[in-house]
Amino acid sequence: MLPTQNDLPNCTAQSTDQPVRLERDLLGQRTVSAEAYYGIQTLRAAENFELSGVTLSQFPKLIIGLAMVKKAAAAANADLGLLDVRRFQAINAACDLLVAGQHHDQFVVDMIQGGAGTSTNMNANEVIANLGLEWLGHAKGAYQYLHPNNDVNASQSTNDAYPTAIRVGLQLSHAELVDSLALLRDALADKRDEFADVLKMGRTQLQDAVPMTLGQEFGAFATTLGEDIDRIAGLFDLLREVNLGGTAIGTGLNAHPDYADLAVNHLSRLCGHPMRLANDLIEATSDMGAFVLFSGMTKRLAIKLSKMCNDLRLLSSGPRAGLGEINLPARQPGSSIMPGKVNPVIPEAVNQVAYQVIGNDLAITMAAESGQLQLNAMEPLIAYKLFDSMRLLRRAMDMLRTLCIEGITANREHCLAQVNASIGVITALNPYIGYDNATRLASLALATGHSVRDLVMAEGLMEQAELDDALSIERLVYPGRQRRPSMA
């Protein structure tokens, strides 16, 4: 029968009747819940770092990355005869459980932690060891049969296993981010086609410029987001370079000369991405450049999304005392005091996500700059903010697509009326009546409230047919191109 904490002398934790086991480390001994798969070092870290409240368990792809690294390391050690068959099988089975999504609740360390990721690495080592012990038929904590450091962490250091796991986790998250981005781009492209015949005014500096179609406006949104799909994929290639096998500072101390190549080959097979060993493991151990570049890409995407959402809010403003060119789907009442008010809550939420991602990028920048000598101790913050940015962007894009973009409708008649009433169409008549006449008529239209069309006809500057052709949708929004069939 397992003892409880009350049965053990000199225990520092609070007394409880829950079954516990006793573990020891450099600093002494502690009791750990008998049900826990993590051990004493994870327990200390969980107590020390009560900071963000965001634990490793909230980022499954990072945990899977850790498991894949540990499984690859075990396979390389087994190939080299450094790990016997039963221990290898136990580690392998334990890692498979984590890759399958089981026991992630045992990763209890805060994402923000001191120690350059040692607590994360030991959380993984201890969970894998105890899962492996169960597979071998032993009790949790019986580390003489499978040890977190000697066996699970063999040929490794936190300084090579942890950053490699981060890169694997980011690779595994890549598909989800790109899928969400592609779906949003496609939804915007659908609106481009739906609104291809909706004539409206384009604007610069929030002033009337020249006409365009609403389809062109949404097409530009689709294009600018689509550009980032290939760019994100290109930057992910930088994250395939790892320092696995470099151990503490990149010299490979305590690792077999053939271990690094074997481990990286096993890792590529396991994660499905062609990871590659860095040419200079000492440089790769301290360099955060790839993370900085990728974070900059997430910031770029966030800025694009936020600018687009600003435009959506402007285009839907009013609805009667603003631009009112489009209607966003109504998602919830907008005021506790103003009846009938509906706010653009979905674009507003995306704006706020963008600000968070931009802030994350600044945090990553500062953390990367703070590296000293052969290691960057701030890597946990870099990992946290990268995974956070990817998760926020994915969720924001899915929300924007399903709850906003897909349901947008156009106020066609209102858009056309704004074009007809605008002075901006005078620009299209420059080639016919000259800049001076156009400038004079623009001022007259502004002063009198008459339309540009009426003033041109009143002064006999153009024939009716010529004016109609010059102000047709084909001429206004497709100048210089082959005439298109009428969209009336």
Secondary structure, DSSP 8 states (H G I E B T S, - for coil): ---BGGGSTT--S---SSBEEEEEETTEEEEEETT-SS-HHHHHHHHH--SSS-BGGG-HHHHHHHHHHHHHHHHHHHHTTSS-HHHHHHHHHHHHHHHTTTTGGG--SBSS-SSTTHHHHHHHHHHHHHHHHHHHT--TT-TTTS-IIIIITTT--HHHHHHHHHHHHHHHHHHHHHHHHHHHHHHHHHHHHHTTT-EEEEEETTEEEEEEEHHHHHHHHHHHHHHHHHHHHHHHHHTTEE-TT-TTTSS-TTS-TTHHHHHHHHHHHHHSS--EE-S-HHHHHH--HHHHHHHHHHHHHHHHHHHHHHHHHHHT--SSSS---EE----SB--SSSTT-B--HHHHHHHHHHHHHHHHHHHHHHHHHT-BTTB-TTHHHHHHHHHHHHHHHHHHHHHHHHHTGGG-EE-HHHHHHHHHH-GGGGGGGHHHH-HHHHHHHHHHHHHH---HHHHHHHTT-S-HHHHHHHTSHHHHHSTTS-------
